[in-house]
Amino acid sequence: MLDLSNTVVYDIETFLNVFTLHMEALHSDASSTWEISTFRDDRRELIDWFNWLYRTQTPMIGFFSLQFDYPVIHYIYTNPQATIDQIYAKAQELLGRGDRFGGMIWERDRFAPQIDLAKIHHFDNKAKTTSLKALQVNMRAETVVDMPVEPGTVLGHNEVNGLLIPYNRHDVTETKRFAHFSTKAIEFRLSLVDQFGVDVMNFNDTKIGAKILEQKIGEDICYDRSSGRKQPRQTVRNRIALADIIFNYVSFTNPEFARVLDWMKQQVLTPDDLEDPDAPIKTKGVFTGVKANVGGIDFHFGTGGIHGSVSAQRIIATDEWLIRDIDVASLYPSIAIVNKLAPAHLGEAFTREYAEIPKERKKWQQLKGKKCVEANSLKLAANGTYGKSNDKYSVFYDPQLTMTITINGQLLICMLAEWLLTVPTVQLIQANTDGITYRIHRDYLEQVKAIETRWEQFTLLTLESVHYKRMWLRDVNNYIAEDMDGKLKQKGAYWHPDPFDYANSISEQQPPAWHKDLGNCVSIRAAVAAMVHGVDPDAFIRAHSDPFDFMLRIKVDRASKLLLGGSPVQPTTRYYVARDGAPMVKISPPAGPLGDYKRRNGLTDAEFNRIAASIPAGQWDERIHTKNKSRYEQRETAIEAGWKVAECNDARSFRFDNVEYAWYVNEARKLII
């Protein structure tokens, strides 16, 4: 097992004429900076340190380090005479690679164990991409510092010492803070390395779960070596007829649900580009606009699940009227298990091992407790495998399995809703991917419980229930529910970190919320206090004393600029809405070639390129361009339009006497139901 006692945290910077590496010990104040540049050369001391790391196998923690930082220092370690030009060229080569693994140095070849916090938290996922600067805001750093010098330039001696090295050190300090916030995630992975005999240290949760099941099934079944290389076995599809995957026991008497079911059975999922035989099946966004109005709410269907809700309502339980919430336990894994579903290429081996996971997890919970490492790892195996069935890099890849689970999952929830509505007084409040919330008169509680039991017996799925005292619903994704003990469930726009356990409350969200925008907590907290406790939001906000709760962040990409009062500010900027401030504007390049006619929505690339090739360059054509003949232009977007803001990248520059309280109160009132 890795020994974390001497773990170091590091980060590098590379420029045309300078390379720097700064490190800090994870558990002490020890630190060092090395430089290789046209001004000095610390490579001998740096190589000595690398050798010490190799001899002691001391773990190194970085942020997005497996893809960049470590390959660069590995290059220096294996090429100790490399010039600064060669080091910079290596860095640029890594940054220019389009594939995920081209520059990767695999575990067996590394001179020291690597822990990449970005990998662990799945920040390499497009939907969760998070920079260290955005994390600095979420971690409430005293200072948020972006690169102070232009990348790719030649730096002077004063710039190196006065700007680059302090920036390098600041990044390491903040990475170290995040490492401490990630302690539980690191220790969990550490405990699994010995258990499974593979390096899962840099796996995200979903990947850990898939690896556990993969090992249970066996490598010989999951992989093909006939070509001489280890290739994942997969089932690639070019069409999925929904009529072939909808369970034959799904049926409805409600005409709205029956209409949607009939429509679904006529649908065939195909690739976006029918002319490309290797194009993947389109499994997202193909059901746009499909809905059914049942029980007073609109059920919206999609390939990823179902949702529907009353909107902008406050619902209160009484002695006579109950608010009951029912969820299917582990809906997606359970659908696969009870219906014996599997990726086509894995068949019975998958169904056998997958069905054992819940049983094995329960045994470990009874033996060592509900949240023991073994039980948590098996939970990941159950939940993570479903997601991997639609991952083209996974051994579980079979998009038909994904669609079979999600399409039938929402239809089974609709069957449950239809059956519940046969009980007098049932009023639907909301339905989501795995459950339903409804209001019912107490006299009919036993009758509705009997319906729930009958549905469980029919589907072989298990329902879990809870009663609420009050609910405030903006929509299905944004609401507050108060249980009978007064505990709040806050979702979407109404969730904020716990002010008394800030970092842990973010880490323990499912999934962890470090990638989210956690700005303007004060307005959320004021709105919740107003609805739950009747506190005046204006009084709450004006009496609030935590400056970080007032702060917001804006991040622009490298192609865009951020201007405050006409002057450039750093791409990731922390700010607050202020009385004495200035307008903030994001300047973005055109979404297409400057001056060209804008492309019409709903076109595939293949269709657009085919028509564009048949007409003269620069000519408008109604088949591919917008009707109003608009052209691509530079875009300006106001940040907090109509209000002034003040930058507070250094938290000490925040001033309570400069806060524009009216804006924060207005934002709170928008949330109050």
C-alpha positions in Angstrom: 0.0 0.0 0.0 1.2 3.5 -0.8 2.6 5.5 2.1 1.1 9.0 2.1 3.1 10.3 5.0 5.8 12.0 2.8 3.5 12.8 -0.1 4.4 16.0 -2.1 2.2 18.3 -4.1 3.6 19.8 -7.3 3.0 21.9 -10.4 5.1 23.1 -13.3 5.2 26.1 -15.6 6.8 26.0 -19.1 7.7 29.0 -21.3 10.0 29.5 -24.2 13.0 30.3 -22.0 12.0 29.0 -18.6 10.8 25.9 -16.8 9.8 25.9 -13.1 8.7 23.2 -10.7 7.4 24.0 -7.3 6.6 21.4 -4.6 5.2 21.5 -1.1 5.0 18.6 1.3 1.4 17.6 1.9 1.7 17.3 5.7 4.3 20.0 6.5 5.4 23.4 5.4 8.5 22.1 3.5 8.7 23.5 0.0 11.2 23.9 -2.9 11.3 25.6 -6.3 13.5 24.5 -9.2 14.2 26.5 -12.3 15.8 25.6 -15.7 16.1 28.7 -17.8 18.4 31.1 -19.6 19.1 32.6 -16.2 19.8 29.6 -14.0 19.9 25.8 -14.2 18.8 23.7 -11.2 18.6 20.4 -13.1 21.2 18.6 -11.0 19.3 19.3 -7.8 16.0 18.6 -9.5 17.3 15.2 -10.8 18.6 14.4 -7.3 15.1 15.0 -6.0 13.5 12.9 -8.7 15.9 10.1 -7.7 14.9 10.4 -4.1 11.3 10.2 -5.1 12.2 7.0 -7.1 14.1 5.4 -4.2 11.4 6.1 -1.6 8.4 5.8 -4.0 7.0 8.9 -2.6 3.6 9.8 -4.1 3.3 13.0 -6.0 -0.1 14.9 -6.2 -1.0 17.2 -9.1 -3.9 18.6 -10.9 -4.4 17.4 -14.5 -0.8 16.2 -14.0 -1.1 12.8 -15.7 -1.7 14.5 -19.0 0.8 17.3 -18.8 3.0 17.9 -15.7 4.2 14.3 -15.2 5.0 13.6 -18.9 7.1 16.8 -18.9 9.1 15.9 -15.8 9.4 12.3 -16.9 11.0 13.7 -20.1 13.5 15.7 -18.0 14.2 12.7 -15.8 15.0 10.4 -18.8 16.7 13.2 -20.8 18.7 15.0 -18.1 20.7 17.1 -20.6 17.6 18.4 -22.4 17.8 22.1 -23.3 15.1 24.6 -22.3 14.1 24.6 -26.0 13.6 20.9 -25.9 11.6 21.0 -22.7 9.3 23.7 -24.1 8.9 21.7 -27.3 7.9 18.6 -25.3 5.4 20.6 -23.4 3.9 22.0 -26.6 3.7 18.6 -28.1 1.7 17.4 -25.2 -0.7 20.4 -25.3 -1.2 19.9 -29.0 -2.2 16.2 -28.8 -5.8 15.5 -29.7 -6.0 12.0 -28.1 -6.4 11.4 -24.4 -3.6 8.9 -23.9 -1.0 9.8 -26.5 1.4 11.4 -24.1 0.5 9.3 -21.1 3.3 7.6 -19.1 1.8 4.4 -17.7 2.0 3.4 -14.1 4.7 0.8 -14.6 7.1 3.3 -16.2 6.7 6.2 -13.8 9.6 7.0 -11.4 7.2 7.8 -8.6 3.5 7.1 -7.9 1.1 9.8 -9.2 -2.2 11.1 -7.8 -4.1 13.3 -10.2 -6.9 15.1 -8.4 -8.6 16.1 -11.6 -8.9 12.5 -12.6 -10.2 11.4 -9.3 -13.0 14.0 -9.4 -13.7 13.3 -13.1 -12.9 16.9 -14.1 -11.6 15.4 -17.4 -15.3 14.8 -18.2 -16.7 17.5 -20.6 -19.7 18.1 -18.4 -17.6 18.5 -15.3 -14.5 20.3 -16.6 -13.2 22.5 -13.8 -10.0 24.6 -13.8 -7.9 25.1 -10.7 -8.9 28.8 -10.8 -12.6 27.9 -10.6 -11.7 25.6 -7.7 -9.9 28.4 -6.0 -13.2 30.4 -6.0 -15.2 27.3 -4.8 -12.6 26.7 -2.0 -12.9 30.3 -1.0 -9.2 31.1 -1.5 -7.9 34.3 -0.1 -6.6 35.1 -3.6 -7.7 33.9 -7.0 -4.7 34.1 -9.4 -4.7 33.5 -13.1 -1.6 33.3 -15.2 0.0 36.8 -15.0 2.1 36.6 -18.2 1.1 35.7 -21.7 1.7 32.0 -22.5 4.3 31.3 -25.2 6.4 34.4 -24.6 10.0 35.0 -23.6 10.2 36.1 -20.0 12.7 38.5 -18.4 14.5 37.8 -15.2 12.2 40.0 -13.2 9.1 38.4 -14.7 10.3 35.0 -13.7 11.0 35.9 -10.1 8.3 38.5 -9.6 5.4 36.9 -11.5 5.9 33.3 -12.8 7.4 31.7 -9.7 4.9 33.3 -7.2 2.1 32.1 -9.5 3.6 28.6 -9.6 3.8 28.6 -5.8 0.2 29.8 -5.5 -1.1 27.0 -7.7 0.7 24.4 -5.6 -0.7 25.9 -2.4 -4.2 25.7 -3.7 -3.7 22.2 -5.1 -2.5 21.2 -1.7 -5.7 22.6 -0.1 -7.8 20.7 -2.6 -5.8 17.5 -1.8 -6.8 17.9 1.9 -10.4 18.3 0.9 -10.0 15.1 -1.2 -8.6 13.0 1.6 -11.5 10.6 1.8 -11.5 10.0 -2.0 -7.8 9.4 -1.9 -7.9 7.0 1.0 -10.8 5.1 -0.5 -8.8 4.5 -3.7 -5.8 3.6 -1.7 -7.7 0.8 0.1 -8.8 -0.6 -3.3 -5.4 -0.8 -4.9 -4.4 -3.8 -2.8 -7.9 -5.3 -3.0 -8.1 -5.4 -6.8 -4.4 -5.4 -7.8 -4.7 -2.6 -10.3 -4.0 1.1 -10.1 -7.4 2.7 -9.4 -5.8 5.6 -7.7 -6.6 7.9 -10.6 -9.9 6.4 -11.5 -13.1 8.4 -11.2 -16.0 6.7 -9.3 -17.7 5.4 -12.4 -14.5 3.9 -13.7 -13.8 2.2 -10.4 -17.2 0.6 -10.4 -16.8 -0.7 -14.0 -13.3 -2.0 -13.2 -14.6 -4.0 -10.2 -17.2 -5.7 -12.4 -14.8 -6.2 -15.2 -12.5 -8.2 -12.9 -15.4 -10.3 -11.6 -16.4 -11.2 -15.1 -12.8 -11.9 -16.2 -10.3 -10.3 -18.6 -10.6 -13.2 -21.1 -14.3 -12.5 -21.5 -14.0 -8.7 -21.5 -11.0 -8.4 -23.9 -9.9 -9.7 -27.2 -6.2 -10.3 -27.9 -6.5 -12.0 -31.3 -4.9 -8.9 -33.0 -1.9 -9.0 -30.7 -3.2 -6.0 -28.7 -5.6 -6.0 -25.8 -8.9 -4.7 -27.3 -12.2 -4.3 -25.4 -15.0 -6.5 -26.7 -18.0 -4.3 -27.6 -21.3 -4.4 -29.4 -21.5 -1.5 -31.9 -24.9 -0.8 -33.3 -26.1 1.3 -36.3 -29.8 1.1 -35.4 -31.9 0.4 -32.3 -35.6 -0.2 -32.9 -37.4 0.8 -29.7 -40.2 -1.8 -30.4 -37.5 -4.5 -30.0 -36.4 -3.3 -26.5 -39.6 -2.2 -24.8 -40.6 -4.8 -22.3 -43.7 -6.8 -23.4 -45.3 -6.4 -20.0 -45.5 -2.5 -20.3 -49.0 -1.4 -21.0 -51.3 1.5 -20.3 -55.0 2.2 -20.1 -54.5 6.0 -19.8 -54.8 7.3 -23.4 -52.0 9.8 -23.1 -49.5 7.3 -21.8 -50.8 4.8 -24.4 -50.2 7.4 -27.2 -46.6 7.9 -26.1 -46.0 4.1 -25.9 -47.4 3.6 -29.4 -45.2 6.5 -30.7 -42.1 5.1 -29.0 -42.6 1.7 -30.6 -42.4 3.3 -34.0 -39.1 5.0 -33.3 -35.7 3.8 -34.6 -32.5 5.3 -33.2 -29.8 5.8 -35.9 -26.5 7.7 -36.2 -26.5 11.4 -36.7 -24.7 10.9 -39.9 -26.4 8.1 -41.9 -23.6 8.2 -44.5 -20.9 7.3 -42.0 -21.0 3.6 -41.1 -18.8 4.2 -38.0 -20.9 7.0 -36.6 -22.3 6.2 -33.1 -26.0 5.8 -32.5 -27.6 9.1 -31.4 -28.9 8.4 -27.8 -29.3 11.9 -26.4 -31.8 14.6 -27.2 -33.8 12.6 -29.7 -37.1 12.8 -27.9 -37.3 16.6 -27.7 -40.9 17.7 -27.1 -42.4 14.3 -26.3 -44.8 14.7 -23.4 -48.1 13.4 -21.9 -50.4 15.3 -19.6 -51.5 12.9 -16.9 -52.8 13.6 -13.4 -52.5 17.4 -13.9 -48.7 17.4 -14.8 -46.8 17.2 -18.0 -44.6 14.1 -18.2 -41.6 14.9 -20.4 -39.9 11.9 -22.0 -36.3 11.5 -23.1 -33.7 8.8 -23.7 -32.1 9.7 -20.4 -35.2 9.5 -18.3 -38.6 11.2 -17.5 -39.5 14.3 -15.5 -42.7 16.2 -14.7 -43.8 18.5 -11.9 -46.2 21.1 -10.7 -44.5 24.5 -10.9 -44.1 27.4 -8.5 -46.1 25.8 -5.7 -45.9 25.5 -1.9 -47.5 22.3 -0.6 -48.2 21.7 3.1 -49.1 18.4 4.7 -51.9 18.4 7.3 -53.4 15.9 9.7 -55.7 14.8 6.9 -53.5 15.3 3.8 -50.1 13.6 3.4 -47.2 14.3 1.1 -45.7 10.9 0.2 -42.5 10.4 -1.8 -41.6 7.0 -3.3 -38.3 6.1 -5.1 -37.2 2.9 -6.8 -34.1 1.6 -5.0 -31.2 1.6 -7.5 -33.5 1.8 -10.4 -31.2 1.3 -13.4 -29.1 -1.5 -11.9 -32.2 -3.2 -10.6 -33.9 -3.1 -14.1 -30.9 -4.8 -15.6 -30.7 -7.4 -12.9 -34.4 -8.4 -12.7 -34.8 -8.5 -16.4 -31.5 -10.2 -17.0 -30.1 -7.5 -19.3 -26.5 -7.5 -20.5 -24.2 -6.1 -23.2 -24.8 -8.6 -26.1 -21.1 -9.5 -26.2 -20.9 -10.4 -22.5 -24.2 -12.2 -22.1 -24.7 -14.6 -19.3 -21.3 -13.9 -17.7 -22.4 -10.3 -17.1 -25.9 -11.1 -15.8 -24.5 -13.7 -13.4 -21.9 -11.4 -11.9 -24.0 -8.3 -12.0 -26.8 -10.0 -10.1 -24.4 -11.0 -7.3 -23.3 -7.4 -6.6 -26.3 -6.3 -4.4 -26.2 -9.5 -2.4 -22.5 -9.2 -1.8 -22.9 -5.6 -0.9 -25.5 -6.4 1.7 -23.3 -9.1 3.2 -20.4 -6.6 3.7 -22.8 -4.0 5.2 -24.0 -6.6 7.7 -20.4 -7.6 8.5 -18.6 -4.2 8.6 -21.2 -1.4 8.4 -23.2 0.4 5.7 -20.4 2.6 4.5 -17.5 0.2 4.6 -15.0 0.3 1.7 -16.2 -3.0 0.3 -19.9 -2.0 0.3 -19.1 1.4 -1.2 -17.0 -0.2 -4.0 -19.8 -2.6 -4.9 -22.2 0.3 -5.0 -19.9 1.9 -7.6 -19.8 -1.4 -9.5 -23.6 -1.5 -9.7 -24.1 2.2 -10.6 -21.0 2.8 -12.7 -21.6 -0.1 -15.1 -24.8 1.3 -16.5 -23.1 4.6 -17.5 -20.3 2.7 -19.1 -22.7 0.8 -21.4 -22.9 4.0 -23.5 -19.1 4.7 -23.3 -17.4 3.9 -26.6 -14.1 3.1 -24.8 -15.6 0.6 -22.3 -15.8 -3.2 -22.3 -19.5 -2.7 -21.4 -20.3 -0.7 -24.5 -23.6 -1.6 -26.0 -25.9 1.4 -26.5 -28.9 -0.9 -26.8 -28.4 -1.9 -23.1 -28.4 1.8 -22.2 -31.6 2.5 -24.1 -33.4 -0.7 -22.8 -32.8 0.5 -19.3 -33.7 4.1 -19.7 -36.7 3.7 -22.0 -38.3 1.0 -19.9 -37.4 2.8 -16.7 -39.5 5.8 -17.6 -42.3 3.7 -18.8 -42.4 1.7 -15.6 -42.5 5.0 -13.6 -45.5 6.0 -15.8 -47.2 2.7 -15.0 -46.7 3.4 -11.4 -48.3 6.9 -11.8 -51.2 5.4 -13.7 -51.9 2.8 -11.0 -51.6 5.4 -8.2 -54.1 7.6 -9.9 -56.7 4.9 -9.5 -56.8 5.6 -5.8 -59.2 8.4 -4.7 -57.6 11.7 -3.6 -54.1 11.0 -5.2 -52.7 14.3 -6.6 -49.4 14.1 -8.4 -46.8 16.6 -7.4 -43.8 15.4 -9.4 -42.3 12.5 -11.2 -38.6 12.0 -12.0 -36.2 9.4 -13.3 -36.7 7.0 -10.4 -39.7 8.1 -8.4 -43.0 10.0 -7.8 -44.1 12.5 -5.1 -47.9 12.8 -4.5 -50.4 14.1 -2.1 -53.1 11.8 -0.7 -55.8 11.9 2.0 -54.9 9.8 5.0 -58.0 7.7 4.7 -56.6 6.1 1.5 -53.0 5.6 2.6 -53.3 1.8 3.1 -55.0 1.5 -0.3 -52.2 3.3 -2.1 -49.6 1.2 -0.2 -51.3 -1.9 -1.6 -51.0 -0.4 -5.1 -47.3 0.2 -4.5 -46.8 -3.4 -3.3 -48.6 -4.7 -6.3 -46.4 -2.7 -8.6 -43.3 -4.0 -6.8 -44.5 -7.6 -7.3 -45.3 -7.0 -10.9 -41.9 -5.3 -11.8 -39.7 -7.1 -9.2 -38.4 -3.6 -8.2 -38.3 -2.2 -4.7 -39.8 1.1 -3.6 -38.6 3.3 -0.7 -40.8 5.9 0.8 -40.7 9.0 3.0 -43.3 11.6 4.1 -42.8 15.3 3.9 -44.2 18.1 6.0 -43.8 20.8 3.4 -42.5 21.3 -0.1 -41.6 24.3 -2.2 -41.3 23.5 -5.9 -40.1 25.7 -8.7 -40.0 22.6 -11.0 -38.8 19.0 -10.9 -35.1 19.9 -10.6 -35.4 22.8 -8.2 -37.2 22.3 -4.9 -37.0 22.1 -1.1 -38.7 19.2 0.8 -38.9 19.2 4.6 -39.3 15.7 6.2 -41.2 15.0 9.3 -38.1 15.6 11.5 -37.5 19.0 10.0 -34.5 17.9 7.8 -34.4 19.7 4.5 -33.7 18.2 1.1 -32.5 21.0 -1.2 -32.2 20.4 -4.9 -30.9 22.5 -7.8 -31.2 26.2 -7.3 -32.0 25.8 -3.6 -28.9 23.8 -2.7 -25.9 25.6 -1.1 -22.9 24.2 0.9 -23.4 23.8 4.6 -21.9 27.0 6.2 -20.8 24.9 9.2 -19.2 22.1 7.2 -18.4 23.8 3.9 -15.9 21.5 2.2 -17.3 18.2 3.4 -20.8 19.2 2.4 -19.5 19.8 -1.2 -17.6 16.5 -1.2 -20.5 14.5 0.1 -23.0 15.7 -2.5 -24.0 12.9 -4.9 -22.1 13.5 -7.1 -19.6 15.8 -5.4 -20.3 19.4 -6.3 -16.8 20.9 -6.7 -17.4 21.4 -10.4 -20.5 23.6 -9.9 -20.8 27.3 -9.7 -21.2 28.0 -6.0 -21.6 31.8 -6.2 -24.0 34.1 -4.4 -24.9 31.7 -1.6 -26.3 34.5 0.4 -29.4 34.9 -1.9 -30.0 31.2 -1.8 -29.7 31.0 2.0 -32.0 34.1 2.4 -34.6 32.5 0.1 -34.5 29.2 2.0 -34.8 31.0 5.4 -37.7 33.1 4.1 -39.7 30.0 2.9 -38.8 27.7 5.8 -38.6 30.0 8.7 -40.4 33.2 7.5 -37.3 35.4 7.8 -37.4 38.6 5.8 -34.8 38.2 3.0 -33.8 41.9 3.1 -33.0 41.6 6.8 -31.3 38.3 6.4 -29.0 39.6 3.7 -28.2 42.9 5.3 -27.3 41.2 8.6 -25.1 38.5 6.8 -21.5 38.6 7.8 -19.7 36.1 5.5 -18.2 38.0 2.6 -17.6 34.8 0.5 -21.4 34.2 0.4 -21.7 37.4 -1.6 -19.0 36.6 -4.1 -19.6 35.3 -7.7 -17.3 34.1 -10.4 -17.1 34.5 -14.2 -14.8 32.4 -16.4 -14.1 33.0 -20.1 -12.3 30.8 -22.5 -8.9 31.7 -24.1 -10.6 33.1 -27.2 -12.6 35.6 -25.2 -11.8 38.6 -23.1 -13.3 40.0 -19.9 -13.5 43.7 -19.4 -14.3 45.6 -16.2 -15.1 49.2 -16.9 -13.4 48.8 -20.3 -10.1 47.4 -18.8 -9.0 43.8 -19.1 -9.2 41.5 -16.0 -8.1 38.0 -15.6 -10.1 35.2 -17.4 -11.4 33.7 -14.2 -12.5 36.6 -12.0 -14.2 36.7 -8.6 -16.5 39.7 -8.1 -19.5 41.0 -6.2 -22.3 43.3 -7.2 -21.4 46.8 -6.0 -22.6 50.3 -5.5 -19.2 51.7 -6.5 -18.1 49.5 -9.3 -18.2 49.3 -13.1 -20.0 47.3 -15.8 -18.4 44.0 -16.7 -18.5 42.7 -20.3 -17.5 39.4 -21.9 -16.1 39.9 -25.5 -16.3 36.7 -27.6 -15.3 35.9 -31.1 -18.0 35.1 -33.7 -19.6 31.7 -33.4 -18.7 31.2 -37.1 -16.4 32.8 -39.7 -16.7 36.6 -39.2 -19.1 38.1 -41.8 -20.4 34.8 -43.1 -24.2 34.1 -43.0 -25.3 32.3 -39.9 -26.0 28.5 -40.1 -29.6 27.3 -39.7 -30.3 25.2 -36.7 -31.0 21.5 -37.0 -28.4 20.7 -39.7 -25.9 17.9 -39.5 -22.3 18.7 -40.5 -22.6 16.4 -43.4 -25.8 18.0 -44.7 -24.4 21.6 -44.3 -21.1 20.7 -46.0 -22.8 19.0 -48.9 -25.0 22.0 -49.7 -22.3 24.6 -49.0 -20.0 22.9 -51.5 -22.7 23.2 -54.2 -23.1 27.0 -54.0 -20.7 29.9 -54.5 -18.7 30.9 -51.5 -20.4 33.6 -49.4 -23.8 33.1 -51.1 -26.9 32.9 -48.9 -29.0 29.8 -49.3 -32.3 29.2 -47.4 -31.5 25.5 -47.0 -28.5 26.1 -44.8 -28.7 29.7 -43.5 -31.0 31.6 -41.2 -34.1 33.2 -42.8 -33.2 36.7 -41.6 -29.8 36.6 -43.4 -27.9 37.4 -40.2 -24.2 37.3 -40.2 -21.6 36.2 -37.6 -20.3 39.1 -35.6 -18.1 39.7 -32.5 -20.3 39.1 -29.5 -20.6 41.2 -26.3 -22.3 39.8 -23.2 -23.0 41.9 -20.2 -22.3 40.3 -16.8 -25.1 41.1 -14.3 -26.6 43.4 -17.0 -27.8 46.8 -15.6 -25.7 46.5 -12.4 -22.1 47.5 -11.5 -19.7 45.0 -10.1 -16.4 45.1 -8.2 -13.5 42.6 -8.6 -12.5 40.8 -5.5 -9.9 38.3 -6.6 -8.1 39.3 -3.4 -10.8 38.7 -0.8 -9.4 41.6 1.2 -10.7 44.0 -1.4 -14.4 43.0 -0.6 -16.2 45.8 1.2 -19.5 45.4 3.0 -20.2 49.2 2.7 -19.9 48.8 -1.1 -22.4 45.9 -1.5 -25.4 46.6 -3.7 -27.8 44.8 -1.4 -30.8 45.5 -3.7 -29.4 43.1 -6.3 -28.9 40.2 -3.8 -32.4 40.7 -2.3 -33.9 40.8 -5.8 -32.1 37.5 -6.6 -33.4 35.9 -3.4 -37.0 37.0 -4.1 -36.8 35.3 -7.5 -36.3 32.0 -5.7 -39.0 32.4 -3.1 -42.2 30.5 -3.7 
